[in-house]
Amino acid sequence: MARLTHTVTVAPLDRGWFEEAAGTLVDLLDGSRARADGSVLLADGRAVAGLRLLKGRHLRSGARYGEAPEPVKPGADGRVPAGSGTVGAAGGSSGPGASGGVPGPGPSATVGAVVLRAWRPAHSVEVESRVAEDGLALRLKVRLSEPRRPRALDLSLSGHRPAGGSLYRFSGRGAADLAAWWAAVDRLPSALPAARPPVTARAAHRLAKARLTVTPHPADDGSWRISVVLSVRGRWLLRPVGAVALFFARRPVERGFREAVENAAAQWNTALAELTPRHGEALRTEIAEALTETEPDKTVPGGPTDPWGPADTGGPEAR
């Protein structure tokens, strides 16, 4: 078994700001509505960028969402060039070519959609996503407890290649106990670290298992010291082979692990520095603008096709 550890220092996140931002985001989405064409509008009438209701009722169990397609612009001759349509949810062009046909998806086609399993802002929000890309099918489930003041995040991931065998199957689970995280960072710097890591993740494959833990601890200057531990254990015949390989490659593996953790810490610090410490209506305005902002000259993938089956042909119901 290989056990890798590394500790980094990151800027602290203000709990009050985080919970206010989470509550504001939930309130904005809870007050949104869907039009007959599937576009999702905030209470002020602005459309949420890149989001489309494909099937079901908005913010109701079973509602299916995808990305909104952009209209295909015809050429100077008034015809749409072959293969130049908007990329659909199946990865192919959603616009017809010069021959009138719709080109099929390429080798890197992506099929994706998100289904809302539960929307109870006072209790929990649950979503499930299925994505198929390059012959690999992925399924992700996410559950957030008490979304307005998040207490816990649970997720599960599974993947397989339909054309492959057991070597192309894997699964993983992760959990973040946010209440335990805040309790850990509220300790005195001289106190012992939390006995149980607030963040854990496990992954399993036929040939190996892995476990990741993340434990925070306050530093004297107010920053957070984050300890990350990764344990990997081989399975079946890979155990002796993996032990030999690790003996010769341990230093590069450890270096790569440290660099990955430090890069994640750097990205955290950068993202936190860019956050504007706004509150109240100013924070609400900032989050609303982020939800409705669109990038210029960007083709947004989307379309009525997704791995959950055909969308409603009669149009989704407005909330």
Residue pairs with C-beta under 8 A, 6 or more apart in sequence:
1 231
1 232
1 233
1 234
2 230
2 231
2 232
2 233
2 242
2 246
2 250
2 253
3 229
3 230
3 231
4 229
4 230
4 231
4 232
4 253
4 254
4 257
5 227
5 228
5 229
5 230
6 227
6 228
6 257
6 258
6 261
6 262
7 225
7 226
7 227
7 228
8 225
8 226
8 228
8 261
8 262
8 264
8 265
9 219
9 223
9 224
9 225
9 226
9 265
10 223
10 224
10 226
10 265
10 268
10 269
10 272
11 223
11 224
11 268
11 269
11 272
11 273
12 185
12 218
12 222
12 223
12 224
13 272
14 277
15 182
17 275
17 277
17 279
18 150
19 148
19 149
19 150
20 279
20 283
21 283
21 287
22 147
22 148
22 149
22 150
23 147
23 148
23 149
24 283
24 284
24 287
25 287
26 121
26 125
26 147
26 148
27 121
27 148
27 284
28 42
28 43
28 284
28 287
28 288
28 291
29 59
30 59
30 119
30 121
31 42
31 43
32 40
32 41
32 42
32 43
32 48
32 58
32 59
32 319
33 40
33 41
33 43
33 58
33 318
33 319
34 40
34 41
34 53
34 57
34 58
34 316
34 317
34 318
34 319
35 41
35 318
36 315
36 316
36 318
37 315
38 52
38 53
38 54
38 68
38 315
38 316
39 47
39 48
39 51
39 52
39 53
39 68
40 47
40 48
40 51
40 52
40 53
40 58
40 65
41 47
41 48
42 48
42 288
42 291
42 292
44 288
46 288
46 292
47 68
47 292
48 291
48 292
49 68
49 291
49 292
49 293
49 294
50 67
50 68
50 294
50 300
50 302
51 65
51 67
51 68
52 65
52 66
52 67
52 68
52 69
52 302
53 63
53 64
53 65
53 316
54 64
54 65
54 66
54 113
54 304
54 306
54 311
54 312
54 316
55 62
55 63
55 64
55 308
55 311
55 312
55 316
56 62
56 63
56 64
56 116
56 312
56 316
56 317
57 63
57 316
57 317
57 319
58 316
58 317
58 318
58 319
59 116
59 119
59 319
60 116
60 119
60 319
61 116
61 117
61 118
61 119
62 115
62 116
62 117
63 115
63 116
64 113
64 114
64 115
64 116
64 306
64 308
64 311
65 113
65 114
65 115
65 116
66 89
66 112
66 113
66 114
66 302
66 303
66 304
66 306
67 89
67 112
67 300
67 301
67 302
68 300
68 302
69 86
69 88
69 94
69 300
69 301
69 302
69 303
70 86
70 299
70 300
71 86
72 80
72 84
72 85
72 86
72 93
72 94
72 95
73 80
74 80
75 81
79 98
80 95
80 96
80 97
80 98
81 97
81 98
82 97
82 98
82 99
82 103
83 93
83 97
83 103
84 93
84 95
84 97
85 93
85 94
85 95
85 96
85 97
85 102
85 103
86 93
86 94
86 95
86 299
86 300
86 301
86 302
86 303
87 93
87 94
87 299
87 301
87 303
88 94
88 301
88 302
88 303
88 304
88 305
89 110
89 111
89 112
89 113
89 301
89 302
89 303
89 304
89 305
89 306
90 105
90 109
90 111
90 303
90 305
90 306
91 105
91 106
91 108
91 109
91 110
91 111
91 133
91 301
92 102
92 103
92 104
92 105
92 106
92 109
93 102
93 103
94 102
94 302
94 303
95 102
96 102
97 103
107 134
108 133
108 134
109 132
109 133
109 134
110 131
110 132
110 133
110 301
111 130
111 131
111 132
111 133
111 305
111 306
111 307
112 129
112 130
112 131
112 132
112 133
112 306
112 307
113 129
113 130
113 306
113 307
113 308
114 127
114 128
114 129
115 127
115 128
115 129
115 130
115 308
116 125
116 126
116 127
117 126
117 127
117 128
117 141
118 124
118 125
118 126
119 125
121 147
121 148
122 146
122 148
123 145
123 146
124 143
124 144
124 145
124 146
124 147
125 143
125 144
125 147
126 141
126 142
126 143
126 144
127 141
127 142
128 139
128 140
128 141
128 142
129 138
129 139
129 140
129 141
129 142
130 137
130 138
130 139
130 140
130 306
130 307
130 308
131 137
131 138
131 140
131 307
132 138
132 307
135 161
135 162
135 163
136 159
136 160
136 161
136 168
137 159
137 160
137 161
137 162
137 307
138 157
138 158
138 159
139 157
139 158
139 159
140 155
140 156
140 157
141 155
141 156
141 157
142 153
142 154
142 155
143 153
143 154
143 155
144 150
144 152
144 153
145 151
145 152
145 153
145 154
146 152
150 178
151 177
151 178
151 179
152 175
152 176
152 177
152 178
152 179
153 174
153 175
153 176
153 178
154 173
154 174
154 175
154 176
155 173
155 174
155 175
156 171
156 172
156 173
156 174
157 171
157 172
157 173
157 174
158 169
158 170
158 171
158 172
159 169
159 170
159 171
160 168
160 169
160 170
161 168
161 169
166 206
167 206
167 207
169 205
169 206
170 203
170 204
170 205
171 203
171 204
172 201
172 202
172 203
172 204
173 201
173 202
174 199
174 200
174 201
174 202
175 199
175 200
175 201
176 198
176 199
177 198
177 199
178 198
180 194
180 196
180 198
181 198
181 199
181 216
183 194
184 193
184 194
184 198
184 215
184 216
184 217
185 216
185 217
185 218
185 224
186 218
187 194
187 217
187 218
188 218
189 217
189 218
189 219
189 220
193 215
193 217
193 227
194 215
194 216
194 217
197 213
197 214
197 215
197 229
198 214
198 215
198 216
199 213
199 214
199 215
200 211
200 212
200 213
200 214
201 211
201 212
201 213
202 209
202 210
202 211
202 212
203 209
203 210
203 211
203 212
204 210
205 235
206 235
206 236
207 234
207 235
207 236
207 238
208 232
208 233
208 234
208 235
208 238
208 242
209 232
209 233
209 235
210 230
210 231
210 232
210 233
211 230
211 231
212 228
212 229
212 230
212 231
213 228
213 229
214 226
214 227
214 228
215 226
215 227
215 229
216 224
216 225
216 226
216 227
217 224
217 225
217 226
217 227
218 224
218 225
219 225
226 265
228 261
230 257
233 239
234 241
234 242
234 243
246 253
276 286
278 286
294 300
304 310
304 311
305 311
